[in-house]
Amino acid sequence: MITILKELKEQGYLLILASNLEPDVFEYNLKKCPEFLDFFDFHFLSTVENSPAENTEYITKPNQQYFVDLRKKVNEYVSDDVEIIFIDDRQENIEAANKSNLTIRGFLPQEFELEFQRYPSKKLC
């Protein structure tokens, strides 16, 4: 996947790291391997901030709201008609992404690698 990420980045794709980790856990993991984020334009940790601040609700995959929030964030960077290619290691997250009706196409990593190998120079979205 690292090779594919590099190639997608070189082709001009917007790469987003979307994670279910809570922000503090995510930051802890990044301290162990900060160069991992070099592949990505930004990361997406979906949270809904309620009042007061200690009542933060974490919305995670496969919740459909996660994909709605992800689409909104992507739309801040690109037009809303762009297709999102979503790669995840959990089948239930792939199924939820594909059912979202938000122009999101989900793949397991091995499925995406096969697709990428078949069409290496073709824009996938």
Secondary structure in CASP SS format (residue, H / E / C, confidence):
PFRMAT SS
TARGET T0000
AUTHOR 0000-0000-0000
METHOD secondary structure of the structure
MODEL  1
M C 1.00
I H 1.00
T H 1.00
I H 1.00
L H 1.00
K H 1.00
E H 1.00
L H 1.00
K H 1.00
E H 1.00
Q C 1.00
G C 1.00
Y C 1.00
L C 1.00
L C 1.00
I E 1.00
L E 1.00
A E 1.00
S C 1.00
N C 1.00
L C 1.00
E C 1.00
P H 1.00
D H 1.00
V H 1.00
F H 1.00
E H 1.00
Y H 1.00
N H 1.00
L H 1.00
K H 1.00
K H 1.00
C C 1.00
P H 1.00
E H 1.00
F H 1.00
L H 1.00
D H 1.00
F H 1.00
F C 1.00
D C 1.00
F E 1.00
H E 1.00
F E 1.00
L C 1.00
S C 1.00
T E 1.00
V E 1.00
E C 1.00
N C 1.00
S C 1.00
P C 1.00
A C 1.00
E C 1.00
N C 1.00
T C 1.00
E E 1.00
Y E 1.00
I C 1.00
T C 1.00
K C 1.00
P C 1.00
N C 1.00
Q H 1.00
Q H 1.00
Y H 1.00
F H 1.00
V H 1.00
D H 1.00
L H 1.00
R H 1.00
K H 1.00
K H 1.00
V H 1.00
N H 1.00
E C 1.00
Y C 1.00
V C 1.00
S C 1.00
D C 1.00
D C 1.00
V C 1.00
E C 1.00
I E 1.00
I E 1.00
F E 1.00
I E 1.00
D C 1.00
D C 1.00
R C 1.00
Q H 1.00
E H 1.00
N H 1.00
I H 1.00
E H 1.00
A H 1.00
A H 1.00
N H 1.00
K C 1.00
S C 1.00
N C 1.00
L C 1.00
T C 1.00
I E 1.00
R E 1.00
G E 1.00
F E 1.00
L C 1.00
P H 1.00
Q H 1.00
E H 1.00
F H 1.00
E H 1.00
L H 1.00
E H 1.00
F H 1.00
Q H 1.00
R H 1.00
Y C 1.00
P C 1.00
S C 1.00
K C 1.00
K C 1.00
L C 1.00
C C 1.00
END
